[in-house]
Amino acid sequence: MARRTHGSGSVYPERTGGYRATCELPPEPATGKRRRLVARGRTKAIALKRLKDKKLEYERSGRMPSQTTPYLKDWLDRWLDEIVKPRLRPSTLATYRSVVEALIKPAIGGVRLGRLEPKHFRMMEEYITKGDDTCDPPRRPRSSATAGSAWRTLHKALDDAVKEGIIESNPCDRAEAPRVVYTERKILTPAQAGQLINAETDVMWHLMWRLAYETGMRQGSVLV
């Protein structure tokens, strides 16, 4: 009869029929109480298979010690739901989630936390700023400021992974942050502004353009 490997869990027959498989979890952080994963099945094999699936789910997101660190995409899901969500307003959480889903996960989400290197952050920056015409639909290039936003979000997520004991240090600290390139905004010259105002045939819009350019009022103030 084959022995179960250490840590695979224990399985017992239940009084009502079938089997129950269990394994130990890290103690409850707040109280230190013992915790277990439990799975049930009609046969020993089914119970153990269900327990294995539950363990993999815990290991996948870093809730349970494992020989390998979780994938970045799985950690980011847990980070958003368990760590970020209680701290921030819903609108701010939505912004974080958008950055994660649109910029970080598609670029490097399949890399395990313990294997992240500076090259992966360069890959993420290139993914964001270069775009891809071969995609369907094509992925348009984004600004360096957008790449910087993704970098800062990822840095925070990995800082929290360090605090959770999932990785020993933040791999972002070994790499350079994206350099944000600021482009100068073009504004109309006084002559061009005058041409625009004089070309407006609608009386109200003519007045609003004139107010905007002569007083420097913001659009919201002009429209009030």
MOPEJO-V949592 format. One record per backbone hydrogen bond with DSSP energy under -1.0 kcal/mol. CO is the residue of the C=O (numbers start at 1). NH is the residue of the N-H. If there is no record, write none. Layout:
co:nh
CO:NH
CO:NH
//
This chain:
co:nh
5:8
10:22
12:20
14:17
18:14
19:41
20:12
21:39
22:10
23:37
28:32
33:28
35:25
37:23
39:21
41:19
43:47
44:48
45:49
46:50
47:51
48:52
49:53
50:54
51:55
52:56
53:57
54:58
55:59
56:60
57:61
58:63
58:64
70:113
71:75
72:76
73:77
74:78
75:79
76:80
77:81
78:82
79:83
79:84
80:85
84:87
84:88
89:93
90:94
91:95
92:96
93:97
94:98
95:99
96:100
97:101
98:102
99:103
99:104
100:105
104:108
105:109
108:111
109:73
111:72
112:115
113:116
117:120
117:121
118:122
119:123
120:124
121:125
122:126
123:127
124:128
125:129
126:130
128:142
132:139
139:132
143:147
144:148
145:149
146:150
147:151
148:152
149:153
150:154
151:155
152:156
153:157
154:158
155:159
156:160
157:161
158:162
159:163
160:164
161:166
162:165
170:173
171:174
172:175
189:193
190:194
191:195
192:196
193:197
194:198
195:199
202:206
203:207
204:208
205:209
206:210
207:211
208:212
209:213
210:214
211:215
212:216
218:222
219:223
//
